[in-house]
Amino acid sequence: MKFLVTGINGFAAPYLARLLVEEGHEVWGLARQAPKKNIHQVHYIIGDMYLIDAKATRLLQEREFDGVFNLAASTHPPSSFVDPAYYFTNNALGTINLAEVFGDSCVFMQCSTPEVYGICPEKEIFENFPLRPMNPYGVSKAAADMYVMERMRNDKMKGFITRAGSHTGAGRPACYSISSDAIQIAKILKGKQPPVIQVGNLSSQRGVTAVEDVVKAYYGLMLAYMQDKVSNGEVFHISTTTLHTMEYYLDFMLDLFGVVAEKIVDEKLVRKIDIPVQILDSSKLRNRIGWHPTIPLEETLRSLVNYWMVTI
């Protein structure tokens, strides 16, 4: 089959593209700029998704894709407070433009986020939970979701929506939690930073999944939709069932690499509006396609620190 992965220069998209290539599919990637490192056997289309210039539109339509994985988005919640208009344009209007290009010609996976739920009670969040975003990023993704849902429910699009919980791995940008700690540990190990870790809110609780497991869920759901096992417009959570504080993940990495460091709160790393607890119920995904995380937390966190050891 032939698939398009948007946001191919992002974090999770290259993992997905490699998986699709390994499974024998023809893979195309949409990006604003040429990639710094090409993924073997992936074909690239360069163009702004929120503008969809005429050349990119023509190429997208001519390829006649079987499925589209829409991973293109600006995804850093703190930055969305700085430039909310950019986030809304990129995430909401960009999704609308892509939806207009493809219509119901192929299966469309809209990659969303639990940030659309905002601050929730300390209980599991199900896919039918109301959307109450607490930051401009969440608002932009909620708007995109609502548009896609309306199109799919009215049979103007074919596809489904995914909302993956926190996930990480090699290549995760340093501006995100856990990776921010990992790069500092790498600097300490290489003698580029004193044994002090600048941290944000360490009491927030999240379940963290390996990015490799998350993209397997994307692919599995795409195949399930094509086999009539997923209904139009369905929403699926992708998440581990194990919850820890952010301090737990930091301490885990420190112990893994034998680093002793002082933790100091940096106000610039403390989110304006933080979600204290985020527990996603992913039983629907597990029951539907038999998905479950396979990569141990230790392997994921070790690979993240090692990534920074060879990158910095």
Residue pairs with C-beta under 8 A, 6 or more apart in sequence:
1 25
1 26
1 66
1 67
2 25
2 26
2 27
2 28
2 63
2 64
2 65
2 66
3 20
3 25
3 26
3 27
3 28
3 65
3 66
3 67
3 68
3 69
3 222
4 27
4 28
4 29
4 30
4 45
4 60
4 63
4 65
4 67
4 68
4 69
5 13
5 16
5 17
5 20
5 27
5 28
5 29
5 30
5 42
5 68
5 69
5 71
6 13
6 29
6 30
6 49
6 68
6 69
6 70
6 71
6 72
6 98
7 13
7 30
7 31
7 49
7 70
7 71
7 72
7 73
8 14
8 17
8 29
8 30
8 31
8 35
8 39
8 42
8 44
8 71
9 29
9 31
9 32
9 33
9 35
9 36
10 71
10 72
10 73
10 75
11 171
11 172
11 173
11 211
12 71
12 111
12 167
12 211
12 214
12 215
13 29
13 69
13 71
13 72
14 39
14 171
15 169
15 211
15 212
15 214
15 215
16 69
16 71
16 215
16 218
16 219
17 27
17 29
17 39
17 42
18 39
19 212
19 215
19 216
19 219
20 27
20 219
21 27
21 39
21 40
21 41
21 42
23 219
26 43
27 39
27 41
27 42
27 43
28 42
28 43
28 44
28 45
28 63
28 65
29 35
29 39
29 42
29 43
29 44
29 45
30 44
30 45
30 47
30 49
30 56
30 60
30 72
31 44
31 45
31 46
32 46
32 47
32 48
32 49
33 46
34 44
34 46
35 44
38 44
45 56
45 59
45 60
46 56
47 53
47 55
47 56
47 57
47 59
48 56
49 72
49 90
49 94
49 97
49 98
50 89
50 90
50 93
50 94
50 97
51 97
52 60
52 97
52 98
52 101
57 101
60 101
60 102
61 101
61 105
64 105
64 106
65 102
65 105
65 106
66 106
66 107
66 226
67 106
67 107
67 108
67 109
67 222
67 226
68 98
68 102
68 106
68 107
68 108
68 109
68 159
69 109
69 111
69 218
69 222
70 95
70 98
70 108
70 109
70 110
70 111
71 111
72 90
72 94
72 98
73 90
73 91
73 94
73 111
73 141
74 80
74 86
74 87
74 90
74 91
74 137
74 140
75 113
75 137
76 137
76 173
76 175
76 176
77 115
77 135
77 137
77 138
77 271
78 175
78 271
78 272
79 87
79 137
79 175
80 87
80 135
80 136
80 137
80 140
81 135
81 136
81 272
84 136
84 139
84 140
87 136
87 137
87 140
88 136
88 139
88 140
88 143
90 140
91 137
91 140
91 141
91 143
91 144
92 140
92 141
92 143
92 144
92 147
94 144
95 110
95 144
95 147
95 148
96 144
96 147
98 108
99 108
99 147
99 148
99 151
99 157
102 108
102 157
103 156
103 157
104 155
104 156
104 157
104 158
106 158
107 158
107 159
107 160
107 222
107 225
107 226
108 148
108 157
108 158
108 159
109 159
109 160
109 161
109 162
109 218
109 221
109 222
110 144
110 145
110 148
110 159
110 160
110 161
110 162
111 162
111 164
111 218
112 141
112 144
112 145
112 161
112 162
112 163
112 235
113 137
113 138
113 141
113 163
113 164
114 125
114 163
114 164
114 165
114 237
114 278
114 280
115 133
115 134
115 135
115 137
115 138
115 141
115 275
116 131
116 133
116 138
116 141
116 142
116 145
116 163
117 125
117 129
117 130
117 131
117 132
117 133
117 138
117 278
118 131
118 132
118 133
118 134
118 138
118 275
119 132
119 134
119 273
119 275
119 276
120 129
120 275
120 277
120 278
122 277
122 279
123 279
124 279
124 280
124 281
125 237
125 278
125 279
125 280
125 281
126 237
126 281
127 163
127 234
127 235
127 236
127 237
127 281
127 284
128 235
131 142
131 145
131 146
133 139
133 141
133 142
134 273
134 275
135 272
135 273
145 161
145 235
148 157
148 159
148 161
148 233
149 161
149 233
151 157
152 158
152 159
152 160
152 232
152 233
153 232
153 233
155 232
157 232
158 225
158 232
159 225
159 232
159 233
160 221
160 225
160 230
160 231
160 232
160 233
160 234
160 235
160 236
161 233
161 234
161 235
161 236
162 217
162 218
162 221
162 235
162 236
162 237
162 238
163 235
163 236
163 237
163 238
163 280
164 209
164 214
164 217
164 237
164 238
164 239
165 206
165 207
165 208
165 209
165 237
165 238
165 239
165 240
165 278
165 280
165 282
166 177
166 178
166 206
166 207
166 208
166 209
166 278
167 208
167 209
167 210
167 211
167 213
167 214
167 238
168 176
168 178
168 179
168 208
168 210
168 211
168 300
168 301
168 304
169 210
169 211
169 212
169 300
169 303
169 304
169 307
170 303
170 304
170 306
170 307
171 211
171 307
172 178
172 179
172 182
172 211
172 304
173 179
174 180
174 182
174 183
174 308
177 200
177 204
177 206
177 246
178 208
178 246
178 249
178 250
178 253
178 301
178 304
179 304
179 308
180 198
180 199
180 200
180 269
181 197
181 199
181 249
181 250
181 253
182 253
182 301
182 304
182 305
182 307
182 308
183 308
183 312
184 193
184 197
184 198
184 261
185 197
185 253
185 254
185 257
185 259
185 261
185 305
185 308
186 305
186 308
186 309
186 311
186 312
187 193
187 308
187 312
188 194
188 195
188 197
188 259
188 261
189 257
189 259
189 309
190 309
190 312
192 312
195 259
195 260
195 261
195 262
196 261
196 262
196 263
196 264
197 250
197 254
197 261
197 262
197 263
197 264
198 264
198 265
198 266
198 269
199 246
199 247
199 250
199 263
199 264
199 265
199 266
199 269
200 246
200 265
200 266
200 269
200 270
200 271
201 246
201 270
201 271
201 274
202 245
202 246
202 247
202 250
202 263
203 245
203 246
203 247
203 276
204 245
204 246
204 274
204 275
204 276
204 277
205 243
205 244
205 245
205 246
205 276
205 277
205 278
205 279
206 243
206 244
206 246
206 278
207 239
207 240
207 241
207 242
207 243
207 244
207 278
207 279
207 280
208 240
208 244
208 249
208 297
208 300
209 238
209 239
209 240
209 293
210 293
210 294
210 295
210 299
210 300
211 300
212 295
213 291
213 293
213 294
213 295
214 238
216 291
217 236
217 238
217 285
217 289
217 291
218 238
220 289
220 291
221 230
221 236
221 285
221 288
221 289
223 289
224 230
224 288
224 289
229 288
229 289
230 236
230 288
236 282
236 284
236 285
236 288
237 280
237 281
237 282
237 284
237 285
238 280
238 282
238 285
238 291
239 280
239 281
239 282
240 282
240 293
241 282
242 297
243 277
243 279
247 263
249 301
250 263
252 297
252 298
252 301
253 259
253 301
253 304
253 305
254 260
254 261
256 298
256 301
256 302
256 305
257 305
282 291
285 291
286 292
